[in-house]
Amino acid sequence: MFDRVHHAGIAVGDIQSATDLFADALGLRVDGIRSPRPGGRQQRGADPTDIIDIPIGHSELELNAPAAEGTGVHRFVESRGGVGALHHVCLHTTNMADDVGHLRASGLQQIAAPPDVLAENEPWTDVAFFHPRDCMGILFEIWPTENHHVDMRYQGEGLFTRLASIGVVASDIEKSRHFWTNIIGFRVDMFKSNVLKGGRHVESDNVTVLNLPMGDSGITSVHPNDTDSGTARFLEKYGARAGGTMHHIALATKDVKTAADIVQSRGLQLIGPATDDSAWIHPKSAAGVLIEIVKDDLGKPRPLSPSERARAIRQGKTVGRTNQELASEYGVSEAEVAEILGE
């Protein structure tokens, strides 16, 4: 069972400059136990990389720099102009063998290990990768339970409180919903993006969004409704063949405008002005990664549905509340209160 986003994998061209950006400029802190600066943790498996782990909330930003030319990560970085970009999604599992078995049975091809090794290691209990071709264009990793767990010690300055979500873009909203819910096991947040209404429409970029929370993070699946928007052009350039790819990361903060001012003072460039709810950091100033700054609403009560609001108004009336008081409390007009009460 998947219970949280373990990390957003970011491929970078230079590990030191990327660490300066994602740790220092964003006010976060490198996990020096697992990946001490400056070189980080040396992973020398099928695709050798140097890794820096930067915890945020209960997740991490994992920087991956190629340890040699010609490797998979090196080719990926070169394909993104030598700078880098978002590389993979990793979820944490509480039962590695069961989840690997489920994904294989669902038709996902496990990679990053020779076929004979895959066949000999049953049940599979190590880190596992699955082919982007079967995962909406996303290199998908799952991480087994271990004793190390991210906690508040690694919040750094506290400017950003958690990895709010990893944004992915897909050409087919129904295929994306099927993959993330029916295969991976997410649930759509119906209050933020009601699938019965086709998801949440974002007019500014003419896209439809599905919010898929897990733990204190989640996946935001974005779907262009035309061919002209920035998101549509991004999908066409980087994910057309597979029908999708990774798009952005969203970092939560208590005050969006303050966070935006701070990161700008540290050399990051915004796309347009910051609002009270969100701001966007340009990928050209962030090692090829599009970063959204969002207001941290974790734990904030969700809005009442119309039926819940009507029921609360009726209950309030039975204990002597006036129509004016009910209208003020529930954000409706007195005429709407009267209609609900049948007056």
Helices and strands as residue ranges (DSSP letters): E 2-12, H 15-19, I 20-25, E 41-43, E 49-56, E 59-66, H 72-79, E 84-93, H 96-105, E 110-111, H 115-120, E 128-130, G 132-134, E 139-143, G 152-154, E 162-170, H 173-177, I 178-183, G 195-197, E 200-202, E 207-214, E 217-224, H 230-238, E 244-253, H 256-265, E 278-281, G 283-285, E 291-295, H 306-318, H 323-330, H 334-341
